[in-house]
């Protein structure tokens, strides 16, 4: 058995194989192309007045990202493209990065869709979604009318 850098061990047999080998046997098209399922990681945080969603999107330009809010659902879509010019210059033996389009959707009711902002820098997209002010019940006084008699 050999020890990998991360401290895991690799052995022989079905359960001792390197997970990459098993993955590549199950999904060989992903191994060859680097395309397929592309689902960027996202952190969702809540404050008293807003939600903030932070997406990991390295290598994706701001103009390749689309954000929409409709029917209480925030949807972020985009595309990471493979640099075809590098494929001409180099022979790739392994492509682990994922390329292609992605879509992430989040139900966020009771927010102000008109005030959503987004900023992209250093491979991270931050989307701030302000909440609507809390609806406070208002007491309505009942005034007695004089009765005619």
C-alpha positions, 0 to 999 in steps of 0.5 A: 500500500502506498501513502498519498500526500493527503495521508490517504492510502491506496491499495488494490481491489475494488475498495482500495482503488483511488477514487479518481480511477473509479470515477473515471471508469464510471464517467469516462467522458468527464475525464477526457473533456473536463466538461459535464456537471459544473456546479460552483460552490456557494455560501449563503449568509443571513443578516437582519436586513439582507441575504448574501450569497458568495459564489466561487467562480474562478476564471469566469468574467463578470460579463459571462454571469447572469442574475435574475430574480423572479417569483421569489427565486434568485437564479444565477447562470454563467459559463466557464469556457475552455481555452481552445487555443491552449489545446492547440499548443499543448497536449492535455493528459488530464483536465480536472477543471470543469467547463460549461454552463451552470445554473444555481437557484435559491428561493428567497421570499420577502426580499426587495428584488429591485435593490439586489446588487452583485460584485465580482472580484478575484474569482468570487461573486457576491450577491446582496439581496436586501430583505423587505422591512418587517411588516408590523401589525398596526392597531386600528382604533375602533371609534364608537358612533353615537346611536340615534335615539 
